[in-house]
Amino acid sequence: MSKILVFGHQNPDSDAIGSAIAFAYLAKEAYGMDTEAAALGAPNEETAFVLDYFGVPAPQVITSVKDAGAEQVILTDHNEFQQSAADIREVEVVGVVDHHRVANFETANPLFMRLEPVGSASSIVYRMFKETQVEVPKAMAGLLLSGLISDTLLLKSPTTHATDSQVAEELAELAGVNLEEYGLAMLKAGTDLSSKSAAELIAIDAKSFPLNGNQVRIAQVNTVDIAEVLERQEEIEQAIQASNAANGYSDFVLMITDIVNSNSEILALGANMDKVEAAFDFKLENNHAFLAGAVSRKKQVVPQLTASFGG
């Protein structure tokens, strides 16, 4: 039997990669499973900082499960097939650990699923370490802490669950870091966008959502200066238009999120801008508009667009 690959979503962030590495370790230690972590993309700057800080090698990058020599997989930090490996429907999903909505998902066989509405998949994996009484190595604690910090913007996002603060404190102690100091350094490591082409920038953290017959691409970039990103609006729009044409997206919504002041600017292009405007009760001027207090794609953008598009 080949190894069971464990991986997060496409365009992986710190939670996708951290939860996959940590769960692959836990599954081996607690359940005797022959698991190996993988990633559906190279680590971004933030995640590269995390891996380097805790001395953890980046997992192998794959696009096809079968090409990687596996027939079974465990998904972390996602369950929607359009966000997963290219051949996900051709292999057996034996497990899911996730904190997102469940959509476009079905399997032929029963499987293990652990779904909780908490701030990160890493939060769930940490609780599973405690439940199985498997000791959390320092590096694994660091990866799980980083996934939680990344997905909740250092516990400031509305996606932060009531239990996440305690989880973060415990993981920070196990990882041997100061939560605030490490968290800020980590988040800032992911905000240098100057070296990214416009095409790379809009793909840093992007997911596709089928909304009432439309393929809507929703991306997010973190920054400490929204105006600096908007200085590149023309080239960003060209990259968005090219992406829409190449992939059949009806609409592209880019969240430019200020991690210091917890606000976002929405830059959007596509066939249904009336629905985007209705979703957020704003008017796009020159294809963008300010969205006060918005930092979470999952809670403050996707549900609103889903309702506006009609499902």
C-alpha positions as CSV (number, residue, x, y, z in Angstrom):
1,M,0.0,0.0,0.0
2,S,1.4,3.4,-1.0
3,K,1.7,6.2,1.5
4,I,-1.4,8.4,2.3
5,L,-0.7,11.9,1.2
6,V,-1.9,14.7,3.6
7,F,-2.2,18.2,2.1
8,G,-4.1,21.5,2.3
9,H,-5.7,23.5,-0.5
10,Q,-4.2,25.0,-3.7
11,N,-2.2,28.2,-3.2
12,P,-1.4,27.0,0.3
13,D,-1.1,29.4,3.3
14,S,0.5,28.7,6.7
15,D,-2.6,26.9,8.0
16,A,-2.8,24.6,4.9
17,I,0.8,23.6,5.1
18,G,1.2,23.6,8.9
19,S,-1.9,21.5,9.5
20,A,-0.9,19.0,6.8
21,I,2.6,18.5,8.2
22,A,1.3,18.3,11.8
23,F,-1.6,16.0,11.0
24,A,0.7,13.7,9.0
25,Y,2.9,13.4,12.0
26,L,0.0,12.9,14.4
27,A,-1.7,10.2,12.2
28,K,1.5,8.3,12.1
29,E,2.1,8.6,15.9
30,A,-1.4,8.1,17.1
31,Y,-3.0,5.9,14.5
32,G,-0.1,4.1,12.9
33,M,-1.0,5.4,9.5
34,D,1.7,5.6,6.7
35,T,1.2,9.3,6.1
36,E,3.3,11.9,4.3
37,A,2.7,15.6,4.1
38,A,2.5,17.3,0.7
39,A,1.5,20.7,-0.6
40,L,-0.4,21.9,-3.7
41,G,2.0,24.8,-4.3
42,A,5.2,26.3,-3.0
43,P,5.1,28.0,0.4
44,N,4.4,31.8,0.3
45,E,6.7,34.3,2.0
46,E,4.9,34.1,5.3
47,T,5.0,30.3,5.3
48,A,8.6,30.2,4.2
49,F,9.4,32.4,7.3
50,V,7.5,29.9,9.5
51,L,9.3,26.9,8.1
52,D,12.7,28.5,8.4
53,Y,12.0,29.8,11.9
54,F,11.2,26.3,13.2
55,G,13.6,24.4,11.0
56,V,11.1,22.4,9.2
57,P,11.7,21.4,5.5
58,A,9.0,22.4,3.1
59,P,6.8,19.4,2.0
60,Q,7.0,18.0,-1.5
61,V,4.9,20.1,-4.0
62,I,2.4,18.0,-6.0
63,T,-0.3,18.7,-8.6
64,S,-1.4,15.1,-9.2
65,V,-1.8,12.6,-6.4
66,K,-1.3,9.6,-8.7
67,D,1.8,11.1,-10.2
68,A,3.1,11.3,-6.6
69,G,2.6,7.6,-6.3
70,A,-0.4,7.6,-4.0
71,E,-4.0,6.4,-4.2
72,Q,-5.3,7.7,-0.8
73,V,-5.3,11.2,0.6
74,I,-6.3,13.1,3.7
75,L,-7.4,16.7,3.2
76,T,-6.7,19.5,5.7
77,D,-7.9,23.1,5.6
78,H,-10.3,22.4,2.7
79,N,-12.8,19.9,1.4
80,E,-14.1,21.5,-1.8
81,F,-12.8,19.5,-4.7
82,Q,-12.1,22.6,-7.0
83,Q,-9.7,23.8,-4.3
84,S,-7.8,20.4,-4.2
85,A,-5.5,18.3,-6.3
86,A,-6.2,18.1,-10.1
87,D,-7.1,14.4,-9.8
88,I,-8.8,14.4,-6.5
89,R,-11.9,12.6,-7.9
90,E,-9.7,9.8,-9.1
91,V,-8.3,8.9,-5.7
92,E,-9.8,7.9,-2.3
93,V,-10.3,10.6,0.3
94,V,-9.9,8.7,3.6
95,G,-10.0,11.7,5.9
96,V,-10.8,15.5,6.2
97,V,-9.8,17.9,8.9
98,D,-11.3,21.3,8.1
99,H,-12.9,24.5,9.4
100,H,-14.7,25.7,6.3
101,R,-18.1,25.1,4.8
102,V,-18.7,21.8,3.2
103,A,-19.5,22.0,-0.5
104,N,-19.1,20.1,-3.7
105,F,-17.9,17.1,-1.8
106,E,-18.8,13.4,-1.9
107,T,-17.0,10.1,-1.6
108,A,-17.7,6.5,-2.6
109,N,-16.7,5.1,0.8
110,P,-17.1,6.2,4.4
111,L,-14.3,8.3,5.8
112,F,-13.0,10.1,8.8
113,M,-14.1,13.8,9.0
114,R,-13.3,16.3,11.7
115,L,-15.0,19.6,11.0
116,E,-15.2,22.4,13.5
117,P,-16.1,26.1,13.1
118,V,-12.9,27.4,14.6
119,G,-10.3,29.8,13.5
120,S,-8.0,27.4,11.7
121,A,-7.5,23.8,10.8
122,S,-4.4,23.9,13.0
123,S,-6.6,24.6,16.0
124,I,-8.4,21.3,15.3
125,V,-5.2,19.3,14.8
126,Y,-3.8,20.6,18.1
127,R,-6.9,19.4,20.0
128,M,-6.4,16.0,18.4
129,F,-2.9,15.9,19.7
130,K,-4.3,16.5,23.2
131,E,-7.1,14.0,22.8
132,T,-4.7,11.3,21.7
133,Q,-2.2,12.3,24.3
134,V,0.6,12.5,21.7
135,E,3.3,15.0,22.7
136,V,3.5,18.0,20.5
137,P,7.1,18.6,19.4
138,K,8.3,22.2,19.5
139,A,8.4,22.5,15.7
140,M,4.9,21.1,15.3
141,A,3.6,23.5,17.9
142,G,5.2,26.3,16.0
143,L,3.6,25.3,12.8
144,L,0.2,24.9,14.4
145,L,0.5,28.3,16.1
146,S,1.5,29.9,12.9
147,G,-1.5,28.4,11.0
148,L,-3.8,29.8,13.7
149,I,-2.1,33.3,13.6
150,S,-2.3,33.4,9.9
151,D,-6.0,32.5,9.5
152,T,-7.1,34.8,12.4
153,L,-4.7,37.6,11.8
154,L,-3.3,37.2,15.3
155,L,-6.7,36.5,16.8
156,K,-8.3,39.7,15.4
157,S,-10.4,38.2,12.7
158,P,-14.1,37.5,13.3
159,T,-13.3,33.9,12.4
160,T,-11.5,33.6,15.7
161,H,-13.3,31.1,17.9
162,A,-13.7,31.6,21.7
163,T,-11.3,28.7,22.3
164,D,-8.6,29.9,19.9
165,S,-7.0,32.4,22.3
166,Q,-6.3,29.6,24.8
167,V,-5.0,27.3,22.0
168,A,-2.7,30.1,20.9
169,E,-1.3,30.6,24.4
170,E,-0.7,26.9,24.8
171,L,1.0,26.5,21.5
172,A,3.1,29.7,22.0
173,E,4.4,28.2,25.2
174,L,5.1,24.8,23.6
175,A,6.8,26.6,20.6
176,G,8.9,28.8,23.0
177,V,7.8,32.1,21.4
178,N,6.1,35.3,22.6
179,L,2.7,35.2,20.9
180,E,2.4,38.9,20.0
181,E,6.1,39.4,19.0
182,Y,6.3,36.3,16.9
183,G,2.8,36.8,15.4
184,L,3.5,40.3,14.2
185,A,6.9,39.3,12.7
186,M,5.3,36.4,10.9
187,L,2.4,38.4,9.4
188,K,4.8,41.2,8.3
189,A,7.0,38.6,6.6
190,G,4.1,37.9,4.3
191,T,3.2,41.5,3.4
192,D,6.2,42.3,1.1
193,L,4.5,42.2,-2.3
194,S,7.1,44.2,-4.2
195,S,8.9,41.2,-5.7
196,K,5.6,39.7,-6.9
197,S,4.3,40.1,-10.4
198,A,0.7,41.1,-10.7
199,A,-0.2,37.5,-11.8
200,E,1.6,36.1,-8.7
201,L,0.0,38.7,-6.4
202,I,-3.5,37.7,-7.3
203,A,-2.7,34.0,-6.9
204,I,-1.0,34.2,-3.5
205,D,-4.2,33.2,-1.7
206,A,-7.0,32.6,-4.2
207,K,-9.9,30.2,-4.2
208,S,-12.7,29.5,-6.6
209,F,-16.4,29.3,-5.6
210,P,-19.3,28.2,-7.9
211,L,-22.1,30.6,-7.2
212,N,-25.4,30.0,-8.9
213,G,-23.8,29.0,-12.2
214,N,-20.9,31.5,-12.0
215,Q,-17.3,30.7,-11.3
216,V,-16.2,33.4,-8.9
217,R,-12.5,33.7,-7.9
218,I,-11.9,35.3,-4.6
219,A,-8.3,36.2,-3.7
220,Q,-6.8,38.0,-0.7
221,V,-3.5,39.7,-0.1
222,N,-2.3,41.1,3.2
223,T,-0.4,44.4,3.4
224,V,0.5,47.2,5.8
225,D,-0.3,49.8,3.1
226,I,-3.4,49.4,0.8
227,A,-2.5,52.5,-1.2
228,E,0.9,51.0,-2.1
229,V,-0.9,48.0,-3.6
230,L,-3.4,50.1,-5.5
231,E,-0.6,52.0,-7.1
232,R,-0.3,48.8,-9.2
233,Q,-4.0,48.7,-10.1
234,E,-3.5,48.8,-13.8
235,E,-1.2,45.8,-14.0
236,I,-3.3,44.0,-11.4
237,E,-6.4,44.5,-13.5
238,Q,-4.7,43.2,-16.6
239,A,-3.7,40.1,-14.6
240,I,-7.2,39.6,-13.4
241,Q,-8.7,39.9,-16.9
242,A,-6.1,37.4,-18.2
243,S,-7.0,35.0,-15.4
244,N,-10.7,35.3,-16.0
245,A,-10.2,34.6,-19.7
246,A,-7.9,31.7,-19.2
247,N,-9.9,30.0,-16.5
248,G,-13.5,30.9,-17.3
249,Y,-14.1,32.9,-14.2
250,S,-17.1,35.1,-14.4
251,D,-15.9,37.4,-11.7
252,F,-12.7,38.1,-9.8
253,V,-12.8,39.7,-6.3
254,L,-9.5,40.7,-4.7
255,M,-9.4,41.6,-1.0
256,I,-6.5,43.9,-0.2
257,T,-6.3,43.6,3.6
258,D,-4.6,46.0,6.0
259,I,-3.4,43.8,8.8
260,V,-2.6,46.7,11.1
261,N,-5.9,48.6,10.9
262,S,-8.1,45.6,10.1
263,N,-9.8,46.9,7.0
264,S,-9.9,45.9,3.3
265,E,-10.2,47.4,-0.1
266,I,-12.2,45.3,-2.6
267,L,-11.0,45.4,-6.2
268,A,-13.4,43.5,-8.5
269,L,-13.8,42.9,-12.2
270,G,-16.2,40.7,-14.1
271,A,-19.7,40.2,-15.4
272,N,-21.7,40.6,-12.1
273,M,-20.4,43.8,-10.5
274,D,-24.0,44.7,-9.6
275,K,-24.1,41.6,-7.4
276,V,-20.7,42.4,-5.8
277,E,-21.9,45.9,-5.0
278,A,-25.2,44.6,-3.6
279,A,-23.3,42.0,-1.5
280,F,-21.4,44.8,0.4
281,D,-23.8,47.7,0.0
282,F,-21.1,49.9,-1.6
283,K,-20.4,51.4,-5.0
284,L,-17.3,50.5,-6.9
285,E,-15.4,53.5,-8.1
286,N,-12.7,52.8,-10.6
287,N,-13.4,49.1,-9.9
288,H,-12.6,49.3,-6.2
289,A,-14.3,50.2,-2.9
290,F,-13.4,50.3,0.8
291,L,-14.8,47.7,3.2
292,A,-14.4,48.8,6.8
293,G,-13.6,46.1,9.3
294,A,-13.3,43.3,6.8
295,V,-10.4,40.9,7.2
296,S,-12.0,37.5,6.7
297,R,-12.8,36.1,3.3
298,K,-14.6,33.2,4.9
299,K,-17.0,35.2,7.1
300,Q,-17.1,38.7,5.6
301,V,-16.9,38.1,1.8
302,V,-17.9,34.6,0.7
303,P,-21.2,34.4,2.6
304,Q,-22.2,37.9,1.4
305,L,-21.4,37.1,-2.2
306,T,-23.1,33.7,-2.0
307,A,-26.3,35.4,-0.9
308,S,-26.0,38.1,-3.5
309,F,-25.4,35.7,-6.3
310,G,-28.4,33.6,-5.2
311,G,-26.6,30.5,-4.0
